[in-house]
């Protein structure tokens, strides 16, 4: 099982440590806990992810940045060159999380007017070119979105072949792109039965033969009541959060819309502590994914279903660094370790 955390937000609350200090702390705790990597998001209101990834390489020995890359912002040959520079500096790969771009205002701001499905068509071309460059190939193409004439990546360290491409999404367009280019497909999971029927089955039917990942929060304790107390304390209900959730039911982003609709439908059952699958954090407006909440055994039981279906990567969200010890206990139970 590969476990990934996420870098802290660059916005610095009053009196809080600096972004660099928080990044140092988070990276050290991730590596100490034995995590595989750390997700470095790409939003145009955040610190540049390539700079962050390079810094992480300088302060860790084996942690792998899982770097979000938007085709609208970084051409594939530039992404490949940056990955090569990282490999040359630290003699290890980084993984690339291809994202089409979820914020319409940011895309409009840089003049990217492509529609949802077109962005995933471009992402598929992007991923094909990027993989070829990272594996030492020559790119010679005149496609819809890119034109290259016998282009190769130089230098091209051998370790680049270990870089893996992740693709996140749940819409038909995103799954079609993922089937073509992803080593790992990631989704924000609905409850297992729905996830299996609505996401996994169509993905496999389309011919996908790669690995699977889920992005989810985990909050577990030896005592169920304590786990739920901590969950509700960290993600309290609010009027603003509820309104944001209602707005997301009309989002152009497929996974955000699906989770919002589910969160609204399950609102009345949000106090049911017998069901570990919880959308209260999403409904609060303070997290973008579902959570698994409960005892180590509660969480392990639900995780085991996803793992048995092939999930080998968990991208944690909304989890504080001091939660890793609890999370790993739940995961060990799920894997029988």
N, C-alpha and C positions, 0 to 999 in steps of 0.2 A: 504494500500500500504506500503510495506517494502522497505526502501531506505538504500543503503549501499555506503559508500565512499571507498577509498583505502589508505593504509598507504603510506607515502612518500618513495621514493627510498632512499636507505642507502648511495649512493654515495653523497659525500658532495662537492658541488661547492666551489671554492675559495671564502673565505669571508662569506660564508653562515652559518647560525646556525648549530649546530651539529645535527646528526640524532635524538638523544634523544630529543633535543629541538623542532625539527620539528614534531616529533611524539607526544610530549606533546600538541603542538598547534593544530595539526590536530585532535587528540582525543577529546580535549576540545571543539573544534568548532563543531565536529560531534554530541557530546552529547548535547551541547547547542541548536543545530538546531533540535534536536529530531529524528535524524537518528536511524534506528534500529541497524545497525552494521557497521563494517569496515572490508574490505577484506584485509587479510594478505597473500600476494603472496608467492609462494615457487619457487625460482630459486636458483641454487647452487652458484650463484654469489651474492646473497643477504644475509642479516642477517637471522639467523635461525628463522622460523616463530613461533615455539613454545615458544621461548624466548620472541619474540615480543608480542605474545598473552598474556603471563603471565604478562609482564610489563603493557600492556593495562588494564588488570584486576585490577592492583594496583592503576591506576590513573583515573579510571572512576567508575561510580556507576551502570550503567545499559547497557552500550554499549556492543554489542555482537561481538567478533571477528569471522569473517568468514574465517577460516583458511584453506589455500590450503595444501593438503596432497598428496604426490606422493607415490604410492605403492612401487616404486623402491627404495625409501629412508627410509621409516618408516614402519616396520611390523605392521599389524593391532592390535596386542596385545599391542604394544608400544604406538600407537596412542590412543587406548582406555585408557591406564594407564595415559597418559598425560592429556587427557580430564578429567579423574577422579580427578587428582591432581588439575586441574584448578577449577573444581566444588567444591572440598573440601576447597580450599583457598578462593573462592569468592562467593560461594553459588549461582552460576548461570551457565547456559550452555554456550558452544560455539558451533558454527556450523562448519561443515567440508565440504570443497569444494574439492571433489575428482578429481584430474587431472592426466591424463595418462603420462604427460611429453611431452612438445612440442619441446624442443631443443635437436636435435639429438646428438650434440657434447657433451652435458652434460651426456646424457644416455650412450654414448660410453665410456666416461671418467670413469664411475663407473662400466663398464662391463655389462651393460644391453643391450643385443642384440635382444630383442623381437621386432617383427614387429608391425606395427600400430594396426592391429586387435587383435593380441595376447595381447597387452598391455591393451586393453579394456576388453578382456576375464578375465585377471588377476584382473582388477579393479572391475569387477562384483563380483568375488569371495571375494575380499578384502572388498567390501561394505557389503556383506552378513555377513561376520564374524564380522566386526566392529559393525554393527547394533545389532547383537546378544549379543555381549559383553556389549554394552552401555545400553541395556535393561535388563541386569541381566541374560542372557541366558548362557547355557553351550555349548561350541564349541567342537564338536567331529567330525573331518573330515579328510579325506585323499584325497584331491582334486589335481588338476593339479599343482597348485602353492603353496598350503599351507597344512600343516599337524598339527593338534592339537588333543590332547587326553584329553577329559573332562576338558577343560580349562575354568575357570571363571575369571571374573574381580573382584578383591578384593583389596581395598574397592570399592564399586559401589554406590556412592551417588544417591539418588532418582532423583535429578535434571538432571542427565545424560539422562533420558528418554526424556527430552526436546531438546536434541541436534538434529539437522537436518542435513541430508546429501544432499549436492548439487552435481550435476554432470554437467559439461560443455561439449559441443560438438555439432556437427551437422552431422557427418558421420554416416552411417548405424551402424557401430560397436559401436560408442559412444551412439547412441540412444537405441540400444539393451541393453547395460549395464545400461543406465539410467532407462529404463523401469523396470529393475529388482531390482534396489537398491535405486533410488533417491526419496527423498521427494520433491526436487525442481530441475527441469531441466533448465539449463541456456544456452542461445545461444547468439551470436553476430548477431542481426537481420538484415536481408535484408529488403527492403521496404515491407510494410505490406502484400500486395497481394502475393508476392513471398514467404515471411516468412510463411504465412498461408498454402499455397499449398505445398511448398517443405519441410517444417519443421514440422509445427503443425499437419497437416492432417495425415502424415505417423506415427507420434509419437502417436497420439490418436488411429489410426488404429491398432497399435501394442499392444494396451491395457494399455497404460499409463494413470493413474488416479490421479497423484499427481499434484503439483503446478508448475507454470511456472515463469521463470525469464529471463530478457534480460540484457545484458551488453552493455551500450551505454553511450555516452557523451551527455550532454544537455547544451546548451548555449542560453539563452533567455533574452530579455530585453523588456521594454515597446515599444521601437521603433525598427522596423525590420532592418533598415539600421545600427543602432548602434550595434545590435547583430551580424550582418555579419561583421562589421568592426572589432569587438573584436575577432571573430572567425578567420579571416584571419590574424590578428595581432599575435595571439597565435600560429597559425599553418600555417606559410607561405609556399608557394610552394618552392621547391628546386630541383635541378638536382639529388642530392643524394637520396632524398625521392622518386622521380619518378623511379630511378633505383632499389631501394629496393622494390618498389611495383611491378615492372616487375619481379623481382626475386621471389617474393611471389606467382606469378601466377603458379609457379611450386612447391610450397611447399607441403610437405607430410601432413601438418596440414590442415584439411578440411576447417575449418572456415576461416583461413588465406588465403587459396587459393581462396575460393569463393569470399571473400571481395576484394581481389586484382584484380581478373578478373572483378568484377563489377566496381571497382574504375577506371580501365583502360577504360572500356566501357563507363563510365559516365564522363570521363575527360572533354570532350567538353562542357558538361552541368554544370560544376562545378561553373560557374558564375551565374547560375539561382537561384536568391534569392526568387523565388516564391515556391520552393520546399524545405521544412525544412530538408528532409533527405539528409545528406551531408557526402561524403566520402573524403572531402578535408583534414581533420585531419589525416586520415589513409594514404592518398596519400602523405602527407608531410613527413611521416616516424616518426612522433612525437607522434602518438597514434595508438592503435591496434584495434580500434572499430569505427563504424560510429557515427555520431553526429546528433542531432536534433537542428536546428538553426532557430531563428526567434523571433517573438513576443511571449508573453505568450500564446496567443490564437493559433498561428501557431503550437507551440510545443504541446499544450494541445490537439489539434485536432488529431495529429498523435499518441500521447500517448494513447488517448482514444480508438483507434482501437485495439491496443495491449491489453489494459486492458479489453476491452469487450470480447476479445478472451481468457481471463483467466490469463493474466500476473499480478502477485501480488508482484513481487520482481524486483527492478531496481538496478543493480550494476553500479554505476557511474564510469566513467573513464575519465582521462584527465581534470577533473573539479577541479578548485581551491576551497579552503575552502570558500572564500568570494563569491562564486557563489551560495551557498546553498539557500540564501534568494530568488534569482531569480528562481532557479530550483523548489523550493517548491511552488512558485506562479503558475508556469506552471502546476505542478502536481495537485494542488488544483482545478484549472480550469478543468483539465481532469477528476477528480473524482467528480466534482460538489460540492466540499467542500468550 
